[in-house]
Protein backbone atom coordinates (compact mmCIF):
# COMPACT_ATOMS: atom_id res chain seq x y z
CA UNK A 1 0.00 0.00 0.00
CA UNK A 2 0.95 3.64 -0.22
CA UNK A 3 3.28 4.94 2.48
CA UNK A 4 0.85 7.82 3.01
CA UNK A 5 -2.50 7.36 4.72
CA UNK A 6 -4.92 10.21 4.09
CA UNK A 7 -8.07 8.62 5.50
CA UNK A 8 -8.86 5.93 8.05
CA UNK A 9 -12.22 4.23 8.54
CA UNK A 10 -12.87 3.75 12.23
CA UNK A 11 -15.24 1.05 13.45
CA UNK A 12 -16.38 1.29 17.07
CA UNK A 13 -19.16 0.87 19.55
CA UNK A 14 -22.32 2.96 19.69
CA UNK A 15 -22.09 2.49 23.47
CA UNK A 16 -19.44 3.86 25.83
CA UNK A 17 -18.34 0.69 27.60
CA UNK A 18 -17.82 0.07 31.30
CA UNK A 19 -14.73 2.27 31.74
CA UNK A 20 -13.95 5.93 31.02
CA UNK A 21 -10.73 4.62 29.46
CA UNK A 22 -12.65 3.70 26.31
CA UNK A 23 -13.80 7.27 25.67
CA UNK A 24 -10.33 8.56 26.58
CA UNK A 25 -8.79 6.22 24.02
CA UNK A 26 -11.31 7.25 21.38
CA UNK A 27 -10.51 10.92 22.05
CA UNK A 28 -6.79 10.21 21.80
CA UNK A 29 -7.28 8.54 18.43
CA UNK A 30 -9.41 11.44 17.21
CA UNK A 31 -6.81 14.01 18.24
CA UNK A 32 -4.06 11.96 16.59
CA UNK A 33 -5.97 11.71 13.32
CA UNK A 34 -6.46 15.49 13.28
CA UNK A 35 -2.83 16.20 14.17
CA UNK A 36 -1.65 13.90 11.38
CA UNK A 37 -4.15 15.41 8.91
CA UNK A 38 -5.87 12.06 8.39
CA UNK A 39 -9.57 12.20 7.58
CA UNK A 40 -11.85 10.21 9.85
CA UNK A 41 -14.32 8.06 7.91
CA UNK A 42 -16.91 6.52 10.21
CA UNK A 43 -20.56 5.60 10.64
CA UNK A 44 -21.78 9.17 11.01
CA UNK A 45 -23.61 9.02 14.33
CA UNK A 46 -23.26 10.86 17.64
CA UNK A 47 -23.75 7.65 19.64
CA UNK A 48 -21.20 6.15 22.02
CA UNK A 49 -17.54 5.94 21.03
CA UNK A 50 -18.54 6.84 17.47
CA UNK A 51 -19.56 10.29 18.65
CA UNK A 52 -16.55 10.62 20.93
CA UNK A 53 -13.98 10.01 18.19
CA UNK A 54 -15.78 12.37 15.78
CA UNK A 55 -16.02 15.10 18.44
CA UNK A 56 -12.30 14.78 19.15
CA UNK A 57 -11.36 15.03 15.47
CA UNK A 58 -13.51 18.11 14.99
CA UNK A 59 -12.35 19.80 18.22
CA UNK A 60 -8.74 19.40 17.05
CA UNK A 61 -9.49 20.97 13.66
CA UNK A 62 -9.62 17.73 11.68
CA UNK A 63 -11.99 16.35 9.06
CA UNK A 64 -14.79 13.95 9.96
CA UNK A 65 -16.68 12.27 7.10
CA UNK A 66 -19.76 10.40 8.24
CA UNK A 67 -21.49 7.64 6.28
CA UNK A 68 -24.91 6.86 7.74
CA UNK A 69 -27.71 4.57 6.61
CA UNK A 70 -31.11 6.01 5.76
CA UNK A 71 -32.70 4.12 8.66
CA UNK A 72 -30.33 5.59 11.23
CA UNK A 73 -30.61 9.04 9.67
CA UNK A 74 -34.39 8.85 9.93
CA UNK A 75 -34.02 8.01 13.62
CA UNK A 76 -32.07 11.23 14.19
CA UNK A 77 -28.71 9.57 14.80
CA UNK A 78 -26.64 11.77 12.48
CA UNK A 79 -23.86 13.76 14.17
CA UNK A 80 -24.86 17.41 13.65
CA UNK A 81 -21.38 18.93 13.25
CA UNK A 82 -19.58 16.71 10.75
CA UNK A 83 -17.36 18.19 8.06
CA UNK A 84 -19.43 16.25 5.54
CA UNK A 85 -21.80 13.31 5.51
CA UNK A 86 -23.46 10.90 3.13
CA UNK A 87 -26.68 8.91 3.50
CA UNK A 88 -26.72 5.40 2.05
CA UNK A 89 -29.74 3.17 1.41
CA UNK A 90 -28.70 0.45 3.85
CA UNK A 91 -25.91 -0.95 6.00
CA UNK A 92 -24.35 -2.95 3.18
CA UNK A 93 -23.87 0.13 1.02
CA UNK A 94 -22.75 2.11 4.07
CA UNK A 95 -19.91 -0.35 4.71
CA UNK A 96 -18.96 -0.46 1.04
CA UNK A 97 -18.74 3.33 0.87
CA UNK A 98 -16.61 3.51 4.01
CA UNK A 99 -14.24 0.90 2.57
CA UNK A 100 -14.05 2.83 -0.70
CA UNK A 101 -13.13 6.09 1.03
CA UNK A 102 -10.59 4.67 3.48
CA UNK A 103 -6.87 4.05 2.99
CA UNK A 104 -6.77 1.88 6.14
CA UNK A 105 -9.05 0.62 8.90
CA UNK A 106 -9.02 0.83 12.69
CA UNK A 107 -11.35 -0.80 15.20
CA UNK A 108 -11.98 0.63 18.63
CA UNK A 109 -13.76 -1.49 21.23
CA UNK A 110 -17.32 -2.35 20.31
CA UNK A 111 -19.79 -5.16 19.83
CA UNK A 112 -20.94 -7.42 17.02
CA UNK A 113 -21.08 -4.68 14.39
CA UNK A 114 -17.54 -3.55 15.14
CA UNK A 115 -16.13 -7.06 14.91
CA UNK A 116 -18.12 -7.78 11.76
CA UNK A 117 -16.86 -4.64 10.02
CA UNK A 118 -13.25 -5.26 11.02
CA UNK A 119 -13.23 -8.90 9.95
CA UNK A 120 -14.95 -8.11 6.66
CA UNK A 121 -12.31 -5.60 5.58
CA UNK A 122 -9.51 -7.84 6.89
CA UNK A 123 -10.91 -10.71 4.82
CA UNK A 124 -11.07 -8.52 1.72
CA UNK A 125 -7.43 -7.60 2.30
CA UNK A 126 -6.45 -11.26 2.70
CA UNK A 127 -8.26 -12.12 -0.54
CA UNK A 128 -6.67 -9.20 -2.38
CA UNK A 129 -9.95 -7.44 -3.14
CA UNK A 130 -8.25 -4.36 -1.74
CA UNK A 131 -4.78 -3.72 -0.36
CA UNK A 132 -5.43 -1.83 2.86
CA UNK A 133 -4.05 -2.29 6.36
CA UNK A 134 -6.31 -3.22 9.27
CA UNK A 135 -5.72 -2.67 12.96
CA UNK A 136 -7.24 -2.26 16.39
CA UNK A 137 -6.61 0.20 19.21
CA UNK A 138 -6.11 -2.05 22.21
CA UNK A 139 -7.68 0.07 24.97
CA UNK A 140 -7.76 -1.79 28.32
CA UNK A 141 -6.41 -4.85 26.46
CA UNK A 142 -9.85 -5.17 24.88
CA UNK A 143 -8.51 -6.97 21.80
CA UNK A 144 -6.32 -9.53 23.60
CA UNK A 145 -9.02 -12.23 23.31
CA UNK A 146 -9.23 -11.50 19.57
CA UNK A 147 -5.46 -11.76 19.29
CA UNK A 148 -5.59 -15.13 21.06
CA UNK A 149 -8.43 -16.33 18.83
CA UNK A 150 -6.52 -15.43 15.66
CA UNK A 151 -3.36 -17.11 16.95
CA UNK A 152 -5.40 -20.21 17.74
CA UNK A 153 -6.56 -20.27 14.11
CA UNK A 154 -2.87 -20.25 13.12
CA UNK A 155 -2.02 -23.01 15.59
CA UNK A 156 -4.86 -25.14 14.22
CA UNK A 157 -3.77 -24.47 10.61
CA UNK A 158 -6.78 -22.47 9.49
CA UNK A 159 -4.72 -19.31 8.96
CA UNK A 160 -1.12 -18.53 8.03
CA UNK A 161 0.95 -16.66 10.62
CA UNK A 162 1.58 -13.85 8.14
CA UNK A 163 -2.16 -13.22 7.80
CA UNK A 164 -2.59 -13.30 11.56
CA UNK A 165 0.23 -10.79 11.96
CA UNK A 166 -1.41 -8.53 9.39
CA UNK A 167 -3.96 -7.55 12.03
CA UNK A 168 -2.07 -4.76 13.79
CA UNK A 169 -2.99 -4.42 17.47
CA UNK A 170 -1.48 -1.51 19.40
CA UNK A 171 -2.41 0.39 22.57
CA UNK A 172 -1.31 3.87 21.42
CA UNK A 173 -2.75 5.74 18.41
CA UNK A 174 0.57 6.99 17.03
CA UNK A 175 2.16 3.54 17.20
CA UNK A 176 -0.89 2.01 15.54
CA UNK A 177 -0.94 4.53 12.68
CA UNK A 178 2.83 4.21 12.19
CA UNK A 179 2.45 0.44 11.78
CA UNK A 180 -0.53 0.82 9.47
CA UNK A 181 1.57 3.15 7.33
CA UNK A 182 4.50 0.72 7.24
CA UNK A 183 2.30 -2.33 6.54
CA UNK A 184 2.87 -4.37 3.39
CA UNK A 185 0.62 -7.02 1.89
CA UNK A 186 1.77 -10.57 2.77
CA UNK A 187 2.78 -12.66 -0.24
CA UNK A 188 2.28 -16.03 1.47
CA UNK A 189 -0.05 -18.66 -0.02
CA UNK A 190 -3.39 -18.75 1.81
CA UNK A 191 -3.80 -22.54 1.75
CA UNK A 192 -2.02 -25.27 3.69
CA UNK A 193 -0.96 -28.50 2.03
CA UNK A 194 -3.84 -30.98 2.22
CA UNK A 195 -3.61 -33.60 4.91
CA UNK A 196 -4.45 -37.26 4.37
CA UNK A 197 -7.22 -38.18 6.81
CA UNK A 198 -6.07 -40.73 9.39
C-alpha positions as a Markdown table, in Angstrom:
| # | Residue | x | y | z |
|---|---|---|---|---|
| 1 | Unk | 0.0 | 0.0 | 0.0 |
| 2 | Unk | 1.0 | 3.6 | -0.2 |
| 3 | Unk | 3.3 | 4.9 | 2.5 |
| 4 | Unk | 0.9 | 7.8 | 3.0 |
| 5 | Unk | -2.5 | 7.4 | 4.7 |
| 6 | Unk | -4.9 | 10.2 | 4.1 |
| 7 | Unk | -8.1 | 8.6 | 5.5 |
| 8 | Unk | -8.9 | 5.9 | 8.0 |
| 9 | Unk | -12.2 | 4.2 | 8.5 |
| 10 | Unk | -12.9 | 3.8 | 12.2 |
| 11 | Unk | -15.2 | 1.1 | 13.5 |
| 12 | Unk | -16.4 | 1.3 | 17.1 |
| 13 | Unk | -19.2 | 0.9 | 19.5 |
| 14 | Unk | -22.3 | 3.0 | 19.7 |
| 15 | Unk | -22.1 | 2.5 | 23.5 |
| 16 | Unk | -19.4 | 3.9 | 25.8 |
| 17 | Unk | -18.3 | 0.7 | 27.6 |
| 18 | Unk | -17.8 | 0.1 | 31.3 |
| 19 | Unk | -14.7 | 2.3 | 31.7 |
| 20 | Unk | -14.0 | 5.9 | 31.0 |
| 21 | Unk | -10.7 | 4.6 | 29.5 |
| 22 | Unk | -12.7 | 3.7 | 26.3 |
| 23 | Unk | -13.8 | 7.3 | 25.7 |
| 24 | Unk | -10.3 | 8.6 | 26.6 |
| 25 | Unk | -8.8 | 6.2 | 24.0 |
| 26 | Unk | -11.3 | 7.3 | 21.4 |
| 27 | Unk | -10.5 | 10.9 | 22.0 |
| 28 | Unk | -6.8 | 10.2 | 21.8 |
| 29 | Unk | -7.3 | 8.5 | 18.4 |
| 30 | Unk | -9.4 | 11.4 | 17.2 |
| 31 | Unk | -6.8 | 14.0 | 18.2 |
| 32 | Unk | -4.1 | 12.0 | 16.6 |
| 33 | Unk | -6.0 | 11.7 | 13.3 |
| 34 | Unk | -6.5 | 15.5 | 13.3 |
| 35 | Unk | -2.8 | 16.2 | 14.2 |
| 36 | Unk | -1.7 | 13.9 | 11.4 |
| 37 | Unk | -4.2 | 15.4 | 8.9 |
| 38 | Unk | -5.9 | 12.1 | 8.4 |
| 39 | Unk | -9.6 | 12.2 | 7.6 |
| 40 | Unk | -11.9 | 10.2 | 9.8 |
| 41 | Unk | -14.3 | 8.1 | 7.9 |
| 42 | Unk | -16.9 | 6.5 | 10.2 |
| 43 | Unk | -20.6 | 5.6 | 10.6 |
| 44 | Unk | -21.8 | 9.2 | 11.0 |
| 45 | Unk | -23.6 | 9.0 | 14.3 |
| 46 | Unk | -23.3 | 10.9 | 17.6 |
| 47 | Unk | -23.8 | 7.7 | 19.6 |
| 48 | Unk | -21.2 | 6.2 | 22.0 |
| 49 | Unk | -17.5 | 5.9 | 21.0 |
| 50 | Unk | -18.5 | 6.8 | 17.5 |
| 51 | Unk | -19.6 | 10.3 | 18.6 |
| 52 | Unk | -16.5 | 10.6 | 20.9 |
| 53 | Unk | -14.0 | 10.0 | 18.2 |
| 54 | Unk | -15.8 | 12.4 | 15.8 |
| 55 | Unk | -16.0 | 15.1 | 18.4 |
| 56 | Unk | -12.3 | 14.8 | 19.2 |
| 57 | Unk | -11.4 | 15.0 | 15.5 |
| 58 | Unk | -13.5 | 18.1 | 15.0 |
| 59 | Unk | -12.4 | 19.8 | 18.2 |
| 60 | Unk | -8.7 | 19.4 | 17.0 |
| 61 | Unk | -9.5 | 21.0 | 13.7 |
| 62 | Unk | -9.6 | 17.7 | 11.7 |
| 63 | Unk | -12.0 | 16.4 | 9.1 |
| 64 | Unk | -14.8 | 13.9 | 10.0 |
| 65 | Unk | -16.7 | 12.3 | 7.1 |
| 66 | Unk | -19.8 | 10.4 | 8.2 |
| 67 | Unk | -21.5 | 7.6 | 6.3 |
| 68 | Unk | -24.9 | 6.9 | 7.7 |
| 69 | Unk | -27.7 | 4.6 | 6.6 |
| 70 | Unk | -31.1 | 6.0 | 5.8 |
| 71 | Unk | -32.7 | 4.1 | 8.7 |
| 72 | Unk | -30.3 | 5.6 | 11.2 |
| 73 | Unk | -30.6 | 9.0 | 9.7 |
| 74 | Unk | -34.4 | 8.9 | 9.9 |
| 75 | Unk | -34.0 | 8.0 | 13.6 |
| 76 | Unk | -32.1 | 11.2 | 14.2 |
| 77 | Unk | -28.7 | 9.6 | 14.8 |
| 78 | Unk | -26.6 | 11.8 | 12.5 |
| 79 | Unk | -23.9 | 13.8 | 14.2 |
| 80 | Unk | -24.9 | 17.4 | 13.6 |
| 81 | Unk | -21.4 | 18.9 | 13.3 |
| 82 | Unk | -19.6 | 16.7 | 10.8 |
| 83 | Unk | -17.4 | 18.2 | 8.1 |
| 84 | Unk | -19.4 | 16.3 | 5.5 |
| 85 | Unk | -21.8 | 13.3 | 5.5 |
| 86 | Unk | -23.5 | 10.9 | 3.1 |
| 87 | Unk | -26.7 | 8.9 | 3.5 |
| 88 | Unk | -26.7 | 5.4 | 2.1 |
| 89 | Unk | -29.7 | 3.2 | 1.4 |
| 90 | Unk | -28.7 | 0.4 | 3.9 |
| 91 | Unk | -25.9 | -1.0 | 6.0 |
| 92 | Unk | -24.4 | -2.9 | 3.2 |
| 93 | Unk | -23.9 | 0.1 | 1.0 |
| 94 | Unk | -22.7 | 2.1 | 4.1 |
| 95 | Unk | -19.9 | -0.3 | 4.7 |
| 96 | Unk | -19.0 | -0.5 | 1.0 |
| 97 | Unk | -18.7 | 3.3 | 0.9 |
| 98 | Unk | -16.6 | 3.5 | 4.0 |
| 99 | Unk | -14.2 | 0.9 | 2.6 |
| 100 | Unk | -14.1 | 2.8 | -0.7 |
| 101 | Unk | -13.1 | 6.1 | 1.0 |
| 102 | Unk | -10.6 | 4.7 | 3.5 |
| 103 | Unk | -6.9 | 4.0 | 3.0 |
| 104 | Unk | -6.8 | 1.9 | 6.1 |
| 105 | Unk | -9.1 | 0.6 | 8.9 |
| 106 | Unk | -9.0 | 0.8 | 12.7 |
| 107 | Unk | -11.3 | -0.8 | 15.2 |
| 108 | Unk | -12.0 | 0.6 | 18.6 |
| 109 | Unk | -13.8 | -1.5 | 21.2 |
| 110 | Unk | -17.3 | -2.4 | 20.3 |
| 111 | Unk | -19.8 | -5.2 | 19.8 |
| 112 | Unk | -20.9 | -7.4 | 17.0 |
| 113 | Unk | -21.1 | -4.7 | 14.4 |
| 114 | Unk | -17.5 | -3.6 | 15.1 |
| 115 | Unk | -16.1 | -7.1 | 14.9 |
| 116 | Unk | -18.1 | -7.8 | 11.8 |
| 117 | Unk | -16.9 | -4.6 | 10.0 |
| 118 | Unk | -13.2 | -5.3 | 11.0 |
| 119 | Unk | -13.2 | -8.9 | 9.9 |
| 120 | Unk | -15.0 | -8.1 | 6.7 |
| 121 | Unk | -12.3 | -5.6 | 5.6 |
| 122 | Unk | -9.5 | -7.8 | 6.9 |
| 123 | Unk | -10.9 | -10.7 | 4.8 |
| 124 | Unk | -11.1 | -8.5 | 1.7 |
| 125 | Unk | -7.4 | -7.6 | 2.3 |
| 126 | Unk | -6.4 | -11.3 | 2.7 |
| 127 | Unk | -8.3 | -12.1 | -0.5 |
| 128 | Unk | -6.7 | -9.2 | -2.4 |
| 129 | Unk | -10.0 | -7.4 | -3.1 |
| 130 | Unk | -8.3 | -4.4 | -1.7 |
| 131 | Unk | -4.8 | -3.7 | -0.4 |
| 132 | Unk | -5.4 | -1.8 | 2.9 |
| 133 | Unk | -4.1 | -2.3 | 6.4 |
| 134 | Unk | -6.3 | -3.2 | 9.3 |
| 135 | Unk | -5.7 | -2.7 | 13.0 |
| 136 | Unk | -7.2 | -2.3 | 16.4 |
| 137 | Unk | -6.6 | 0.2 | 19.2 |
| 138 | Unk | -6.1 | -2.0 | 22.2 |
| 139 | Unk | -7.7 | 0.1 | 25.0 |
| 140 | Unk | -7.8 | -1.8 | 28.3 |
| 141 | Unk | -6.4 | -4.9 | 26.5 |
| 142 | Unk | -9.8 | -5.2 | 24.9 |
| 143 | Unk | -8.5 | -7.0 | 21.8 |
| 144 | Unk | -6.3 | -9.5 | 23.6 |
| 145 | Unk | -9.0 | -12.2 | 23.3 |
| 146 | Unk | -9.2 | -11.5 | 19.6 |
| 147 | Unk | -5.5 | -11.8 | 19.3 |
| 148 | Unk | -5.6 | -15.1 | 21.1 |
| 149 | Unk | -8.4 | -16.3 | 18.8 |
| 150 | Unk | -6.5 | -15.4 | 15.7 |
| 151 | Unk | -3.4 | -17.1 | 17.0 |
| 152 | Unk | -5.4 | -20.2 | 17.7 |
| 153 | Unk | -6.6 | -20.3 | 14.1 |
| 154 | Unk | -2.9 | -20.3 | 13.1 |
| 155 | Unk | -2.0 | -23.0 | 15.6 |
| 156 | Unk | -4.9 | -25.1 | 14.2 |
| 157 | Unk | -3.8 | -24.5 | 10.6 |
| 158 | Unk | -6.8 | -22.5 | 9.5 |
| 159 | Unk | -4.7 | -19.3 | 9.0 |
| 160 | Unk | -1.1 | -18.5 | 8.0 |
| 161 | Unk | 0.9 | -16.7 | 10.6 |
| 162 | Unk | 1.6 | -13.9 | 8.1 |
| 163 | Unk | -2.2 | -13.2 | 7.8 |
| 164 | Unk | -2.6 | -13.3 | 11.6 |
| 165 | Unk | 0.2 | -10.8 | 12.0 |
| 166 | Unk | -1.4 | -8.5 | 9.4 |
| 167 | Unk | -4.0 | -7.6 | 12.0 |
| 168 | Unk | -2.1 | -4.8 | 13.8 |
| 169 | Unk | -3.0 | -4.4 | 17.5 |
| 170 | Unk | -1.5 | -1.5 | 19.4 |
| 171 | Unk | -2.4 | 0.4 | 22.6 |
| 172 | Unk | -1.3 | 3.9 | 21.4 |
| 173 | Unk | -2.8 | 5.7 | 18.4 |
| 174 | Unk | 0.6 | 7.0 | 17.0 |
| 175 | Unk | 2.2 | 3.5 | 17.2 |
| 176 | Unk | -0.9 | 2.0 | 15.5 |
| 177 | Unk | -0.9 | 4.5 | 12.7 |
| 178 | Unk | 2.8 | 4.2 | 12.2 |
| 179 | Unk | 2.5 | 0.4 | 11.8 |
| 180 | Unk | -0.5 | 0.8 | 9.5 |
| 181 | Unk | 1.6 | 3.2 | 7.3 |
| 182 | Unk | 4.5 | 0.7 | 7.2 |
| 183 | Unk | 2.3 | -2.3 | 6.5 |
| 184 | Unk | 2.9 | -4.4 | 3.4 |
| 185 | Unk | 0.6 | -7.0 | 1.9 |
| 186 | Unk | 1.8 | -10.6 | 2.8 |
| 187 | Unk | 2.8 | -12.7 | -0.2 |
| 188 | Unk | 2.3 | -16.0 | 1.5 |
| 189 | Unk | 0.0 | -18.7 | 0.0 |
| 190 | Unk | -3.4 | -18.7 | 1.8 |
| 191 | Unk | -3.8 | -22.5 | 1.8 |
| 192 | Unk | -2.0 | -25.3 | 3.7 |
| 193 | Unk | -1.0 | -28.5 | 2.0 |
| 194 | Unk | -3.8 | -31.0 | 2.2 |
| 195 | Unk | -3.6 | -33.6 | 4.9 |
| 196 | Unk | -4.4 | -37.3 | 4.4 |
| 197 | Unk | -7.2 | -38.2 | 6.8 |
| 198 | Unk | -6.1 | -40.7 | 9.4 |
